[in-house]
Amino acid sequence: MSRVFVYIEHDDGAVAETSLQALTFGGGLGEVEVVSVGETTLGGWQIQHPLLTDYAPEAIAEGIAQLVGAEMPGVVLAAGTERGNEVMAHVAALLDLPLAANVTEVRPSGDAWELTRVRWGGSLLEEATLTAFMKLATVAPHVIDPAPFGPGAATVFSPDLADNLVRTRVSERVTITEGITLTTAPVVVSGGRGVGSPEGFVILEELAALLGGAVGCSRVVTNNGWRPHSDQVGQTGTRVAPNLYIACGISGAIQHWVGMMASKNVLAINNDAEAPMVTKADYAVIGDLHPILNAIVAEVKRRAG
């Protein structure tokens, strides 16, 4: 059975859900071994070095490449996040191996992998073949539910890193928001051009607060200066996977759909019954979004009170 190394992302030991998804995905390919920079409760291979005080993609990749070269697993995976893809691209270059990014399914066939992967921000699925003595891949986010993982024994690996490998690194962190965020919210109330103005988002904010959720928006909203870019959901914004996504006045362009298509349920509120968002949604309410949202807020308050 193949040894499967999975590089996980974490924040002070708290493992990212997308990395837990990658671990679960890897479990279907062989015997999973965790690889992290610094300590986590999952144990496994813990890469430690004085230069690795925060995210530094070149240095992390060099550490992984040295570990992989010493241990020679059959598979190396990471989550298909911005950081996961960046680190694994460096690893692939260092090892002179191909990398299959954003994979959704793997079908082993002898020494090769027949696989499906996401391309063009989620608008295209590609069928491909990966042939290499060691398989390198990243797992597209939200294609599998994470299994529970308990604590494990740790083994420290100390790579030999040159100072110039940390020329690109996180040197400072600034907290922009606290509490519920777009990526962690169980409910996202998102607005598009149909909201009409910055003031139109007041009712969306009220509904999100009542439901314990967060407010998102489409690209046209940020282009108009109604909301900050940090609120944007989509291919060039944040990708979300809430239990409920409420799309208010959003037409549903493919770039936006890519960012929220992992939502468990989608409710579209729009005055255009033929809008792409409406036709793809699980539930739809056709009409002027403002009186509809006012009615929803009033009903939520009545039931809560």
Order of alpha helices (4+ residues) and beta strands (2+ residues): beta-beta-beta-alpha-beta-beta-alpha-beta-alpha-beta-beta-beta-beta-beta-beta-alpha-beta-alpha-beta-alpha-beta-alpha-beta-alpha
